[in-house]
Amino acid sequence: NCPWLQFCPFSPRWDDWGNLLVVPMDGSHWVGIKAIAQEMGRRGHRVTVVIPELSIRMGPGKYYDTITYPVPYDRDYMDFVMASHKDILEKSAQPLMEKIKKRFGQIQKIISFIHTTAESLLFNSSLISHLAQQNFDAVLTDPVVPTGLLIAHKLGIPTINLLRGVPCSLDMKASGCPSPPSFVPRFFTGFTDRMSFKERLINTLVALLEPLFCRLMYWHFDQIAYDFLEEKVSVAELFAESAIWLLRIDFTLEFPRPLMPNVVLVGGINCKVRNPLPEVRHFYQISNLFRHSSLT
């Protein structure tokens, strides 16, 4: 059961069906977005998913409509970029400087691919005009690639974000969540919420560098935002306009940290509910029997 699905502001009255626009991100990010789109459509809401005509995982579904837009690359180029992504995740025995140079080139290819896909949607004037005429109530998106944030701002409708997190902690800053580096570990540090003085010092230095990291991540999208919206607005400001944040985490696996009321934990949303293992249940019953016997 996902009670938060009942309270998302998709319609002006409780007795109306909502009209939801979904601007997803490809790859593993699509799994959680698809789960919500399917469930909202199954409950009777009108759900429209906008995807490129070529993608890794995205596609049509039973309970939502899809709109595709053309992109200026073919399947071979997309496979080439994805191969670069796999290379980044693999360990290499190359010298450090060669490794850094190679990784930088691979990351540039992936970032260029993301920018090209976003621009293909945002500067498709006929498609944006069509979306503006559909009277959507909200946009559901993964803000790591802020295409959905830009469209929501353009259409003047609220944004609902589904994400695991942004490496530079922009999501925490934009949602107003306190994130003290004294006990909230930063991305890539590998620290826990219980840090030594040295680890807290390193964590604080990383926190101080996060604005620069955010700037490097989204500087090109800042320019895209200016060209698309024809106004001076930054990606950070678009993040801050978001109405609801759905975080794909759970505090049973994550370190505790303060959250604002519009931040909802939905970890495991794309996991199927399974019945308990009979062997485990049987072992639990036997252990209880022995425990009660020893007490008597």
Backbone torsions as a table, in degrees:
resi	resn	phi	psi	omega
1	ASN	NA	135.5	179.0
2	CYS	-123.6	84.9	-174.8
3	PRO	-61.5	-25.7	-178.7
4	TRP	-64.9	-21.7	178.9
5	LEU	-64.8	-23.4	-177.2
6	GLN	-80.8	-14.6	-171.4
7	PHE	-114.0	-1.2	177.3
8	CYS	-64.9	136.1	-172.5
9	PRO	-78.2	65.5	-177.1
10	PHE	-87.7	-13.9	-178.3
11	SER	-143.3	152.4	-176.7
12	PRO	-73.5	-22.4	179.3
13	ARG	-131.8	151.9	-176.6
14	TRP	-63.6	-27.0	-176.2
15	ASP	-90.9	5.8	178.7
16	ASP	-101.2	151.4	171.3
17	TRP	-84.3	144.2	-179.3
18	GLY	-84.5	164.0	-179.9
19	ASN	-127.4	102.0	-170.0
20	LEU	-109.0	130.4	172.8
21	LEU	-100.0	131.2	-179.2
22	VAL	-116.4	123.1	176.0
23	VAL	-118.1	92.9	-171.1
24	PRO	-88.4	172.5	172.0
25	MET	-111.6	144.1	-173.8
26	ASP	-78.6	176.7	178.8
27	GLY	79.0	-148.0	-177.9
28	SER	-65.3	-24.1	178.7
29	HIS	-63.1	-25.0	-177.5
30	TRP	-68.1	-27.8	-172.1
31	VAL	-60.7	-49.7	-179.5
32	GLY	-68.7	-40.8	177.9
33	ILE	-60.2	-43.3	-179.8
34	LYS	-62.4	-39.9	-179.8
35	ALA	-59.8	-42.2	179.1
36	ILE	-70.5	-43.5	179.6
37	ALA	-59.4	-43.3	179.1
38	GLN	-63.5	-45.2	-176.8
39	GLU	-68.0	-40.7	178.3
40	MET	-64.6	-40.4	176.5
41	GLY	-65.7	-38.9	179.5
42	ARG	-64.2	-30.2	179.6
43	ARG	-82.8	1.9	173.7
44	GLY	104.8	-4.3	177.7
45	HIS	-76.2	153.1	175.0
46	ARG	-86.3	121.5	-176.2
47	VAL	-123.5	127.4	178.7
48	THR	-121.8	123.0	-178.4
49	VAL	-108.5	126.6	179.8
50	VAL	-102.5	119.4	-176.6
51	ILE	-136.6	155.0	175.3
52	PRO	-70.0	157.3	-178.1
53	GLU	-69.0	-19.8	173.0
54	LEU	-121.1	128.0	179.9
55	SER	-151.1	169.9	-179.6
56	ILE	-81.8	-51.6	-175.2
57	ARG	-122.8	-25.5	-170.7
58	MET	-68.2	148.4	-179.2
59	GLY	-175.0	-175.4	-178.4
60	PRO	-69.8	163.0	178.3
61	GLY	-142.0	171.2	-175.1
62	LYS	-73.3	-34.3	-170.3
63	TYR	-112.2	14.1	176.7
64	TYR	-144.2	156.1	176.5
65	ASP	-92.8	153.0	178.2
66	THR	-122.6	143.8	171.9
67	ILE	-123.3	126.0	179.9
68	THR	-106.6	152.6	177.4
69	TYR	-131.3	148.1	-177.1
70	PRO	-72.7	150.3	176.8
71	VAL	-129.1	149.6	-173.5
72	PRO	-87.6	35.3	176.2
73	TYR	-141.6	163.0	-178.9
74	ASP	-110.0	-179.6	-177.3
75	ARG	-62.9	-36.5	-178.8
76	ASP	-63.8	-41.8	179.2
77	TYR	-67.1	-40.1	179.0
78	MET	-63.4	-41.9	176.7
79	ASP	-63.5	-36.1	178.1
80	PHE	-63.9	-42.7	179.2
81	VAL	-66.9	-40.9	179.3
82	MET	-66.2	-32.5	175.7
83	ALA	-64.3	-37.4	176.0
84	SER	-63.4	-38.5	179.0
85	HIS	-63.7	-40.6	178.6
86	LYS	-65.9	-36.9	179.2
87	ASP	-62.5	-35.7	179.7
88	ILE	-63.4	-37.1	-176.3
89	LEU	-77.9	-15.7	-177.7
90	GLU	-89.7	147.3	177.2
91	LYS	-74.8	148.5	-177.9
92	SER	-134.1	146.8	179.0
93	ALA	-97.1	12.5	-179.2
94	GLN	-69.9	157.8	172.8
95	PRO	-58.0	154.6	-172.7
96	LEU	-56.8	-48.8	-176.2
97	MET	-65.5	-38.6	177.2
98	GLU	-66.2	-38.9	178.9
99	LYS	-63.7	-43.7	179.6
100	ILE	-63.7	-43.8	179.9
101	LYS	-62.1	-42.9	-179.5
102	LYS	-66.8	-44.9	-179.7
103	ARG	-63.0	-39.8	-179.8
104	PHE	-62.2	-42.5	178.0
105	GLY	-64.4	-39.3	179.4
106	GLN	-67.7	-41.6	178.8
107	ILE	-64.5	-38.2	177.7
108	GLN	-59.9	-40.2	178.4
109	LYS	-62.3	-43.9	-179.0
110	ILE	-66.4	-43.7	-180.0
111	ILE	-64.1	-40.9	177.9
112	SER	-62.8	-39.1	177.6
113	PHE	-62.9	-42.8	179.4
114	ILE	-64.4	-44.2	179.8
115	HIS	-63.3	-41.6	180.0
116	THR	-62.5	-42.8	179.3
117	THR	-64.1	-43.9	179.9
118	ALA	-63.3	-44.8	-179.7
119	GLU	-65.2	-32.8	179.3
120	SER	-63.1	-32.0	177.4
121	LEU	-83.6	-50.5	-172.0
122	LEU	-65.4	-34.9	-177.4
123	PHE	-100.3	19.1	169.6
124	ASN	-90.3	87.3	-170.1
125	SER	-60.5	-37.8	-179.5
126	SER	-65.8	-39.1	179.4
127	LEU	-69.9	-43.0	178.8
128	ILE	-62.9	-38.9	176.8
129	SER	-63.6	-40.7	177.6
130	HIS	-62.4	-42.8	179.4
131	LEU	-65.1	-37.0	-179.8
132	ALA	-64.6	-25.3	-178.7
133	GLN	-86.5	-5.8	-174.2
134	GLN	-88.4	-4.9	177.5
135	ASN	54.6	52.1	177.3
136	PHE	-68.2	149.1	178.7
137	ASP	-90.8	-27.3	-178.3
138	ALA	-163.5	164.3	175.6
139	VAL	-116.8	128.2	172.4
140	LEU	-102.8	126.7	-174.4
141	THR	-153.2	165.8	169.7
142	ASP	-102.4	110.7	-169.8
143	PRO	-76.9	-3.0	177.2
144	VAL	-55.5	-40.5	166.6
145	VAL	-105.6	107.5	-166.0
146	PRO	-79.2	28.4	178.5
147	THR	-60.2	-44.6	179.5
148	GLY	-63.6	-35.6	177.6
149	LEU	-63.2	-40.2	179.5
150	LEU	-65.9	-42.7	180.0
151	ILE	-66.7	-41.0	178.8
152	ALA	-61.4	-42.1	177.9
153	HIS	-64.4	-40.9	179.8
154	LYS	-63.5	-40.7	-177.4
155	LEU	-85.5	-11.4	179.3
156	GLY	71.6	37.5	-178.8
157	ILE	-125.9	158.3	-177.0
158	PRO	-70.2	157.2	180.0
159	THR	-112.9	137.2	173.2
160	ILE	-116.9	118.1	-175.6
161	ASN	-99.4	136.9	171.3
162	LEU	-121.3	119.4	-175.4
163	LEU	-158.7	162.7	173.4
164	ARG	-90.0	-29.9	-179.1
165	GLY	149.3	159.9	176.7
166	VAL	-108.3	130.2	-175.1
167	PRO	-52.9	-31.1	-178.9
168	CYS	-95.1	15.1	176.7
169	SER	61.2	24.3	179.1
170	LEU	-64.3	-31.4	178.9
171	ASP	-64.0	-40.8	179.5
172	MET	-67.7	-41.1	179.3
173	LYS	-66.2	-43.4	-176.5
174	ALA	-68.2	-34.3	-179.5
175	SER	-84.5	-4.7	177.7
176	GLY	80.8	14.1	-179.0
177	CYS	-77.1	128.1	173.4
178	PRO	-61.0	137.8	-177.5
179	SER	-140.8	64.4	-176.6
180	PRO	-65.3	127.5	-178.4
181	PRO	-68.0	-7.1	179.2
182	SER	-68.9	-26.4	177.9
183	PHE	-144.2	1.8	174.9
184	VAL	-104.6	104.0	-176.6
185	PRO	-67.6	143.5	179.5
186	ARG	-86.8	161.8	177.8
187	PHE	-56.9	144.9	172.2
188	PHE	70.9	-5.1	179.7
189	THR	-78.3	-31.1	-177.3
190	GLY	78.1	9.8	-178.8
191	PHE	-82.8	162.8	173.2
192	THR	-104.0	-174.8	178.4
193	ASP	-77.4	-6.2	176.3
194	ARG	-113.5	97.4	-174.0
195	MET	-111.4	150.1	171.8
196	SER	-75.6	174.2	179.4
197	PHE	-60.8	-42.3	179.6
198	LYS	-62.9	-42.6	-179.8
199	GLU	-66.6	-37.6	177.2
200	ARG	-66.1	-36.0	177.9
201	LEU	-65.0	-46.0	177.8
202	ILE	-63.1	-42.7	-179.7
203	ASN	-62.6	-37.3	178.3
204	THR	-68.0	-40.1	177.4
205	LEU	-63.1	-41.4	176.8
206	VAL	-62.7	-41.5	178.7
207	ALA	-62.2	-37.4	178.5
208	LEU	-68.6	-27.3	-179.6
209	LEU	-87.0	-10.2	-176.2
210	GLU	-59.3	-40.9	177.4
211	PRO	-58.7	-37.4	177.0
212	LEU	-66.6	-40.9	177.9
213	PHE	-62.1	-42.0	177.9
214	CYS	-61.7	-41.7	-179.9
215	ARG	-61.3	-42.8	178.7
216	LEU	-66.9	-35.7	-178.7
217	MET	-68.7	-38.5	-167.8
218	TYR	-119.3	12.8	-177.7
219	TRP	-62.4	-37.3	-179.9
220	HIS	-71.5	-34.8	176.9
221	PHE	-68.8	-27.4	173.5
222	ASP	-61.4	-40.9	177.9
223	GLN	-69.7	-40.8	176.8
224	ILE	-60.6	-41.1	179.7
225	ALA	-61.8	-41.2	179.3
226	TYR	-65.3	-42.3	-179.7
227	ASP	-69.5	-37.2	-176.5
228	PHE	-79.3	-45.2	-175.8
229	LEU	-89.2	-16.5	-177.6
230	GLU	57.0	38.4	174.3
231	GLU	-152.6	156.7	-177.0
232	LYS	-83.6	98.3	178.3
233	VAL	-140.9	136.3	-177.6
234	SER	-94.5	163.3	176.8
235	VAL	-62.1	-37.3	178.7
236	ALA	-60.3	-39.6	178.1
237	GLU	-67.9	-36.1	177.1
238	LEU	-66.5	-39.8	174.9
239	PHE	-57.6	-44.4	-175.9
240	ALA	-67.4	-19.3	179.3
241	GLU	-79.0	-9.0	-174.7
242	SER	-62.0	141.1	-177.4
243	ALA	-87.1	-44.3	-176.6
244	ILE	-135.0	140.8	177.3
245	TRP	-117.2	117.9	176.5
246	LEU	-105.4	108.2	-176.4
247	LEU	-96.3	125.9	179.8
248	ARG	-81.4	55.6	176.9
249	ILE	-136.8	171.2	174.5
250	ASP	-148.5	142.4	-175.3
251	PHE	-73.0	-4.7	171.2
252	THR	-72.0	-21.7	-179.9
253	LEU	-117.2	-17.6	-176.9
254	GLU	-106.3	162.5	175.0
255	PHE	-78.2	141.1	-176.5
256	PRO	-65.5	146.2	177.0
257	ARG	-158.0	155.3	-178.8
258	PRO	-68.1	144.0	178.5
259	LEU	-130.6	151.8	175.1
260	MET	-88.3	163.0	-176.0
261	PRO	-61.1	-27.2	-178.8
262	ASN	-90.8	12.4	175.2
263	VAL	-106.4	118.1	-174.7
264	VAL	-118.9	131.5	178.6
265	LEU	-85.1	123.2	-178.6
266	VAL	-128.2	33.3	179.6
267	GLY	-56.9	137.5	-179.1
268	GLY	80.6	14.6	-176.8
269	ILE	-63.0	-28.2	-178.7
270	ASN	-97.9	10.2	179.1
271	CYS	-91.5	139.0	177.1
272	LYS	-76.4	143.8	177.9
273	VAL	-80.0	123.4	-178.2
274	ARG	-110.5	151.0	174.5
275	ASN	-73.9	151.1	178.2
276	PRO	-60.2	146.5	177.6
277	LEU	-66.7	128.8	-177.4
278	PRO	-61.4	-34.8	-179.2
279	GLU	-65.5	-40.4	179.5
280	VAL	-66.6	-42.6	179.5
281	ARG	-62.9	-41.3	-179.7
282	HIS	-65.7	-42.3	178.5
283	PHE	-63.5	-39.2	179.4
284	TYR	-64.1	-41.7	179.2
285	GLN	-64.6	-41.4	-179.9
286	ILE	-66.0	-42.3	-179.6
287	SER	-64.0	-37.0	176.4
288	ASN	-65.0	-39.5	179.9
289	LEU	-62.1	-45.2	179.0
290	PHE	-66.1	-36.9	-179.3
291	ARG	-65.4	-43.0	178.8
292	HIS	-68.0	-34.7	179.8
293	SER	-66.7	-40.5	-179.9
294	SER	-68.7	-29.4	179.4
295	LEU	-74.7	-27.1	179.8
296	THR	-91.7	NA	NA
